Amino acid sequence: MNRIVQLGCLVVAALLAMAVPAMAQEGGSAIEFSPSFGAGIILLGAGFGIAKIGAAAVESMARQPEAAGDIRGGMILAAALIEGATFFALIVCIIALFV
């Protein structure tokens, strides 16, 4: 856990160091969040969510092999719901890119 906290502090420090020149610019907005940035965040979140579902499903199948069919069905359903929300958000980002 201590390693995760150290890595998080390092990431925050790096982001702050990179943001200083952006904040010093004259005029305009300091940082622009584009639809492509939003699409990247959406894909990262979906990837982490599906990975967590898969890991939990495999672990629970290892603990209770007799319930593997039910667990697999629930995992596929949850992954499909995440994929649907991801595709919807990506379509919104693509529409925002061209509008």
NULO-948328 format. One record per residue (C-alpha): x, y, z; residue number from 1; residue in three letters. Coordinates in Angstrom, 3 decimals. Layout:
BEGIN
+----------+----------+----------+------+------+
|     east |    north |       up | resi | resn |
+----------+----------+----------+------+------+
|        X |        Y |        Z |  NUM |  ala |
...
+----------+----------+----------+------+------+
***
This chain:
BEGIN
+----------+----------+----------+------+------+
|     east |    north |       up | resi | resn |
+----------+----------+----------+------+------+
|    0.000 |    0.000 |    0.000 |    1 |  met |
|    2.884 |    2.332 |    0.800 |    2 |  asn |
|    4.243 |    1.872 |   -2.735 |    3 |  arg |
|    0.881 |    2.901 |   -4.216 |    4 |  ile |
|    0.823 |    6.080 |   -2.111 |    5 |  val |
|    4.366 |    6.937 |   -3.219 |    6 |  gln |
|    3.468 |    6.391 |   -6.867 |    7 |  leu |
|    0.322 |    8.516 |   -6.497 |    8 |  gly |
|    2.325 |   11.371 |   -4.950 |    9 |  cys |
|    4.858 |   11.139 |   -7.777 |   10 |  leu |
|    2.106 |   11.333 |  -10.404 |   11 |  val |
|    0.493 |   14.350 |   -8.719 |   12 |  val |
|    3.868 |   16.116 |   -8.469 |   13 |  ala |
|    4.591 |   15.432 |  -12.152 |   14 |  ala |
|    1.182 |   16.759 |  -13.199 |   15 |  leu |
|    1.670 |   19.911 |  -11.138 |   16 |  leu |
|    5.132 |   20.447 |  -12.609 |   17 |  ala |
|    3.775 |   20.105 |  -16.149 |   18 |  met |
|    0.797 |   22.372 |  -15.428 |   19 |  ala |
|    2.895 |   25.378 |  -14.365 |   20 |  val |
|    3.844 |   26.447 |  -17.940 |   21 |  pro |
|    0.267 |   25.891 |  -19.098 |   22 |  ala |
|   -1.110 |   28.104 |  -16.337 |   23 |  met |
|    1.336 |   30.894 |  -17.212 |   24 |  ala |
|    0.015 |   31.333 |  -20.756 |   25 |  gln |
|   -1.542 |   34.613 |  -21.776 |   26 |  glu |
|   -5.176 |   34.530 |  -22.871 |   27 |  gly |
|   -7.314 |   31.512 |  -23.635 |   28 |  gly |
|   -7.968 |   28.686 |  -21.302 |   29 |  ser |
|   -5.103 |   27.109 |  -19.421 |   30 |  ala |
|   -5.961 |   23.497 |  -20.194 |   31 |  ile |
|   -8.389 |   22.345 |  -22.855 |   32 |  glu |
|  -10.208 |   19.057 |  -22.386 |   33 |  phe |
|  -11.047 |   17.798 |  -25.843 |   34 |  ser |
|  -13.464 |   15.021 |  -26.799 |   35 |  pro |
|  -10.493 |   12.774 |  -27.534 |   36 |  ser |
|   -9.326 |   13.250 |  -23.920 |   37 |  phe |
|  -12.804 |   12.273 |  -22.760 |   38 |  gly |
|  -12.771 |    9.184 |  -24.975 |   39 |  ala |
|   -9.437 |    8.137 |  -23.497 |   40 |  gly |
|  -10.749 |    8.497 |  -19.956 |   41 |  ile |
|  -13.849 |    6.499 |  -20.889 |   42 |  ile |
|  -11.788 |    3.656 |  -22.333 |   43 |  leu |
|   -9.504 |    3.580 |  -19.306 |   44 |  leu |
|  -12.466 |    3.373 |  -16.949 |   45 |  gly |
|  -14.129 |    0.628 |  -18.975 |   46 |  ala |
|  -10.900 |   -1.346 |  -19.173 |   47 |  gly |
|  -10.340 |   -1.165 |  -15.425 |   48 |  phe |
|  -13.976 |   -2.057 |  -14.741 |   49 |  gly |
|  -14.003 |   -5.112 |  -16.986 |   50 |  ile |
|  -10.624 |   -6.227 |  -15.609 |   51 |  ala |
|  -11.992 |   -6.002 |  -12.062 |   52 |  lys |
|  -15.089 |   -7.986 |  -13.022 |   53 |  ile |
|  -12.978 |  -10.677 |  -14.712 |   54 |  gly |
|  -10.591 |  -10.961 |  -11.765 |   55 |  ala |
|  -13.432 |  -11.247 |   -9.269 |   56 |  ala |
|  -15.215 |  -13.828 |  -11.427 |   57 |  ala |
|  -12.141 |  -16.022 |  -11.830 |   58 |  val |
|  -11.428 |  -15.838 |   -8.107 |   59 |  glu |
|  -14.986 |  -16.774 |   -7.188 |   60 |  ser |
|  -14.979 |  -19.624 |   -9.738 |   61 |  met |
|  -11.819 |  -20.945 |   -8.100 |   62 |  ala |
|  -13.490 |  -20.830 |   -4.685 |   63 |  arg |
|  -16.775 |  -22.409 |   -5.822 |   64 |  gln |
|  -16.317 |  -24.434 |   -9.028 |   65 |  pro |
|  -19.901 |  -25.742 |   -8.858 |   66 |  glu |
|  -21.244 |  -22.200 |   -9.346 |   67 |  ala |
|  -18.978 |  -21.389 |  -12.301 |   68 |  ala |
|  -21.846 |  -21.277 |  -14.819 |   69 |  gly |
|  -23.848 |  -18.738 |  -12.840 |   70 |  asp |
|  -20.770 |  -16.631 |  -12.137 |   71 |  ile |
|  -19.771 |  -16.669 |  -15.818 |   72 |  arg |
|  -23.268 |  -15.547 |  -16.857 |   73 |  gly |
|  -23.243 |  -12.687 |  -14.367 |   74 |  gly |
|  -19.767 |  -11.647 |  -15.484 |   75 |  met |
|  -20.764 |  -11.568 |  -19.147 |   76 |  ile |
|  -23.896 |   -9.567 |  -18.348 |   77 |  leu |
|  -21.978 |   -7.008 |  -16.294 |   78 |  ala |
|  -19.257 |   -6.702 |  -18.949 |   79 |  ala |
|  -21.903 |   -6.195 |  -21.647 |   80 |  ala |
|  -23.529 |   -3.403 |  -19.628 |   81 |  leu |
|  -20.161 |   -1.682 |  -19.194 |   82 |  ile |
|  -19.454 |   -2.035 |  -22.928 |   83 |  glu |
|  -22.840 |   -0.519 |  -23.793 |   84 |  gly |
|  -22.265 |    2.492 |  -21.560 |   85 |  ala |
|  -18.750 |    2.860 |  -22.995 |   86 |  thr |
|  -19.993 |    2.832 |  -26.582 |   87 |  phe |
|  -22.679 |    5.394 |  -25.748 |   88 |  phe |
|  -20.096 |    7.696 |  -24.124 |   89 |  ala |
|  -17.727 |    7.283 |  -27.075 |   90 |  leu |
|  -20.505 |    8.224 |  -29.513 |   91 |  ile |
|  -21.179 |   11.342 |  -27.454 |   92 |  val |
|  -17.468 |   12.240 |  -27.584 |   93 |  cys |
|  -17.356 |   11.691 |  -31.363 |   94 |  ile |
|  -20.431 |   13.876 |  -31.848 |   95 |  ile |
|  -18.867 |   16.587 |  -29.672 |   96 |  ala |
|  -15.695 |   16.404 |  -31.774 |   97 |  leu |
|  -17.546 |   17.293 |  -34.987 |   98 |  phe |
|  -19.983 |   19.847 |  -33.560 |   99 |  val |
+----------+----------+----------+------+------+
***
